Amino acid sequence: MPNKRLLVIEDDYDVAEMLVMYFTSHQYEVFHADSGLVGVEMARTKYPQLIMLDVMMPDIDGYEVCNRIRQATLTKYIPIIFLTQRDERANKVKGLELGADDYITKPFDVDELRLRVQGAIRRATRENLHEARTGLPTGQLVTEELERRGYLDKPFSELHLGLEGFKTYCDVYGFLAGNEVIAHAAKIVQQVVSELGTTDDFIGLIDDHFILLTGTRDTTEIEEKIRQKFAEGIKAFYSFADVDRGGLLLEPGTEREKLVPIMVVNSLQASV
C-alpha cells in the first residue's frame, strides 16, 4: 500500500527531525516546513493526509496557518493536529474552533501521537470523507463541494479523469498494485493542479476516477500535462515484457488473444 503522507510544520529543528525520522520509520512519507508560510504552500502542493502543526512559528502563528489551510478549497479537508507548549483551555478551544482535529501539548509521547495520527486518518476514511488510497476528498465531501459551487456566482470548470485499462491491470497485477497506480496518478493530478490551477481548486476521487473543479476556464493545458506526466511514469508499474509489447496480452495463443495497451489518462466528462 502507498505510504500515508504527513506534513510537519515545526520551526524547532530537533522536534521536527525527531518526528520526520520516527514517522518515516513507520512507513509514512513525511514533509517538513520550518515556517508557517512555507507550511501553507506545502499543504497545497504536497497534499498530505494529515498535518502536524506547531502553534509558535517565526512568521505567522499556527492558528493563522490553520485558518489559511481551512480557507483554501484544495486543503480545507486535511486533518490537522496542533502541537504546542500552551496547555491553557482557551488555546485548545481556539485551535479546535479553527477546525483542528486534535490538540497535543508538548512534551508528548511520540507513540501516543502516532496513534492519534492513525485515528484521525482512519476517522476521515471511515466517515467516507477521505479516499483511503490517496487521502483525497470523496463521497459526501465531493457532493458538498459541487453543491457549494452551484450556489456561487462564480464560473468554474469541471473535469473528470479516469485511467483507461485500469480494471484489466488490476485483474492481471492485483488490487495492491492497482492501489499503487491510483496513488501515483493522484500525486500527478495534485502536482499539476497546484502548478497550473487556481488557489480555489478542488480535487476529489470517487471509485477510480478523479474529479477536478477549477477556476481555470480552459482546462486543456491541465489535462494534457496530467496525461503527459502519467505516461512518463506508468511504465514503471508494468513488467519489462509488458512494456516491450506495449501492454497486457490476454489469453495468448487462443482465438480471443487480445492486447490491452498500457494505461492512459482518459477524459470521462468535462463541463463548464
Stockholm file with secondary structure:
# STOCKHOLM 1.0

chainA/1-272         MPNKRLLVIEDDYDVAEMLVMYFTSHQYEVFHADSGLVGVEMARTKYPQLIMLDVMMPDIDGYEVCNRIRQATLTKYIPIIFLTQRDERANKVKGLELGADDYITKPFDVDELRLRVQGAIRRATRENLHEARTGLPTGQLVTEELERRGYLDKPFSELHLGLEGFKTYCDVYGFLAGNEVIAHAAKIVQQVVSELGTTDDFIGLIDDHFILLTGTRDTTEIEEKIRQKFAEGIKAFYSFADVDRGGLLLEPGTEREKLVPIMVVNSLQASV
#=GR chainA/1-272 SS CCCEEEEEECSCHHHHHHHHHHHHHTTEEEEEESSHHHHHHHHHHHCCSEEEEESCCSSSCHHHHHHHHHHSTTTTTSCEEEEESCCCHHHHHHHHHTTCSEEEESSCCHHHHHHHHHHHHHHHHHTTSBCTTTCCBCTHHHHHHHHHHHHSSSCCEEEEEEEETHHHHHHHHCHHHHHHHHHHHHHHHHHHHHHHSCTTCEEEEETTEEEEEESCSCCHHHHHHHHHHHHHHGGGGSCHHHHHHTEEEESTTSTTCEEEECCEEEEEEEEC
#=GC SS_cons         CCCEEEEEECSCHHHHHHHHHHHHHTTEEEEEESSHHHHHHHHHHHCCSEEEEESCCSSSCHHHHHHHHHHSTTTTTSCEEEEESCCCHHHHHHHHHTTCSEEEESSCCHHHHHHHHHHHHHHHHHTTSBCTTTCCBCTHHHHHHHHHHHHSSSCCEEEEEEEETHHHHHHHHCHHHHHHHHHHHHHHHHHHHHHHSCTTCEEEEETTEEEEEESCSCCHHHHHHHHHHHHHHGGGGSCHHHHHHTEEEESTTSTTCEEEECCEEEEEEEEC
//
